[in-house]
Each structure stands twice: as structure tokens, then as C-alpha cells.
Amino acid sequence: MRYMRFRLEQVATTDATVLLLGETGTGKGLAAELVHRLSRRRDSRFISVDCTSLPATLIESELFGRERGAFTDARTTQVGRFELADRGTVFLDEIGELPADAQSKLLRVLQHGEFERLGSPRTIHVDVRVVAATNRNLAEEVRAGRFRRDLYYRLSVFPITMPPLRERGNDITDLAHHLIERLADKHHKRIDCVPPSVLEHLASYNWPGNVRELENVLERAIITTPDTTLRLLEPLSSEELDAVPSAPTTVLVDVERAHILRVLHASGWRIEGPRGAATALGLRPSTLRSRMRKLGIRRTARESVGPGPIAVV
């Protein structure tokens, strides 16, 4: 989590596009808001768009706007989310759900900062920073022909992986106390005691729904607790975890590995110095070497000899 926070702070002060990767409920929306708050755009709008909640027939007009009469039910002119977010940030949650036509328009916005409203020939120019998020394997979506390859590369300028709650066991107790305090206040209830057995039970569960599931479990517990000592009246089921594939975690590691490899190739496998991969990634050379060891990145004999020291880890 400290490394993830470090990465968010690194990129926030730039205008780079950020791609947040992680399972549902890991806090990608909160991370996007943090990027905006730490950026030079903090005093402008932060517009959040859930791409799964918009029908495919309406998503273009929601994102880019429409003119009156653009289609049958368009009785008024509508300003799109990108136009509203000019000089600010647009957060596109579940970017993998975008239909093909909207992907093309989004690519143009990322490349040139321009688009047209539906039904209008007038080009609109905007200055918008895009933060996107997905729980899908976008590389697999590209291979399957469901996501544009050029858009994928535009979005993955700075990928950041949000770790699942099951890899953050030491955080569960602190998160639980924070959520209990907030949720008890929400429901006008008083919780004075959280027994160690309850905390141990929470810590032993694998949380396939991550922080969102933890919040839901605690909210139900607060509602059903008859006194001021929290009780889990509904036992947690480990059967839900068995249905959760482990693939997403591997996928996220693969994305980070591929990103580091691209930068290493571009730098001729030079790690240190102003033209080194560490500088391009915004990392210390020692941190980059540590990430390379963890991800199993090594320079093979087939790699062409580039400038600077070979990246041996």
C-alpha cells in the first residue's frame, strides 16, 4: 500500500494518463480522487463516469454531449462530461466496458484534446486529465478484438495496481475500526466494544469482494447488533472465495512487468542516469532493481547491446 501511495503521488503532479488496475472493491475510485486532489487541477472539477451504468446507445452523448435533434429523444442540447471537466479530471471507471465507437472518440481526446458533440460539426477543444480504471485484463480484451490496441497503449502510460484486501491482512483491523465508527454514526447506533474474536474472524476471511464487502458485512453487523458490543450474527462463508478466480492478480503483475520491460527496451537497458529506465519510471535505481527481481525481469543474451550498464539483477 505504501508503494501504491508513492506511485499515486509520483504521477499526480503531472498530466499523465493513469490506469488503475485491480479487483472490484479495492478503492480505485478513492485513488482517482487522490490523484486529482494532489494535482494542479485540484481547484477544477473531478467528473466520475461509471462506464457500466450507461447504456451503449447513450454513452457517447453522456461523455461528449449532443445537440438538440441529434436523435429522436434529444429535445435539448446536452453538455458532455468531458466538456464539463475542462481543466479538470475525468475518471472513467470500468473503461473496459466502453463500446467501439466511444473508444475511437476517447482516443482522439487523449491524442488531440478534441471531439464533436453528437449532431454537431463544431470541434470542441478541452484540457482534461484522464484517470481510467478496470478490473478486466485489457491486454486480453485487445487480443480478443474487444478493445483498441492504440487506446490501450494511450491509457497505460502509468499503470498502478490496487492490491486486494486478502494481501493486506494487517490493515483489516484498522479498516474495521474506521468503518465501524463511520457506519455506527450513519445508523445512529453506539458500538463501544469490538471483541478480539470478531477481529480475528474478519482477519481470517479472504474477502473476494475486498473493502466493499468488508463495509457491507460490518454494516449488516451494526444493524443487527442488539447492544453496544459488535456481533457477527451472519457467519462469513469461505465458499465465496472458491468461486473467485486468481487470474486478476496475475494479470496485474503481468501489466506492471510489461510496462517496465517497455521502458527498459526504450532506454537500451540502462537503469541509472538521466536517460535510464529508473528516471523514466520515476523510481530510484535500487527500487527498480528490486521490482525487476520480484517480477523476474532479466536481460537475455538475445537482447541487443545498448548504451550504459547492463541491467543485471
Secondary structure, 3 states (H helix, E strand, C coil): CHHHHHHHHHHHCCCCCEEEECCCCCCHHHHHHHHHHCCCCCCCCEEEEECCCCCCCCHHHHHHCECCCCCCCCCCCECCHHHHCCCCEEEEECHHHCCHHHHHHHHHHHHHCEEECECCCCEEECCCEEEEEECCCHHHHHHCCCCCHHHHHHHCCEEEECCCHHHCHHHHHHHHHHHHHHHHHHCCCCCCECCHHHHHHHHHCCCCCHHHHHHHHHHHHHHHCCCCECCCCCCCCCHHHHCCCCHHHHHHHHHHHHHHHHHHHHCCCCCCCCCCHHHHHCCCHHHHHHHHHHHCCCCCCCCCCCCCCCCCC
